[in-house]
Amino acid sequence: MANPRTAWEGTDTARRFLGCPLEEVDQCDTLIWVDQEWPPRVQKAFEKLWLALDHASTANPTRRQYKWSSYIDRAKVEEDKMKLEFEMAAKILTCEATYKKKITKLKKEADHVKSWFMGSLVVIAILMYKILEYMYQC
């Protein structure tokens, strides 16, 4: 399997998939979707979009190539944007995990200090009791 590729047609537009890495002539039928299937409303919207694009291309064939290349350029920009968003999300998750570990460690240290402080208060209270007891015996 190779790097994820992106579908650019039909109801699966913009979904990433893993396909057979062989050249077209020798390709097998292996196809594994990386992204979940679009909801039915989105699939219908893609279907209508492709029909409209096809209709516009056949109605005005001189502009077909320009519109198509413009669409592909925009789609590539969107794909790059999604990649950056995924990278940023991964970095944010890494930072969150790091800070959660630090917070857990600080909470443990705070609990340790709290226990030490409470123990110290108990020792001080016992000493005060002993001092008062000794003062009243005399």
LINQUILIN-V557443 format. One record per pair of residues at least 24 apart in sequence whose ideal C-beta (glycine too) atoms are under 7 Angstrom apart, sorted by the first residue. I is the first residue (numbers start at 0). J is the second residue. Records with the same first field share a line. If there is no record, write none. Layout:
I=J + J
This chain:
3=33
5=78
7=74
8=49
9=45 + 49
10=37 + 42 + 45 + 46
12=45
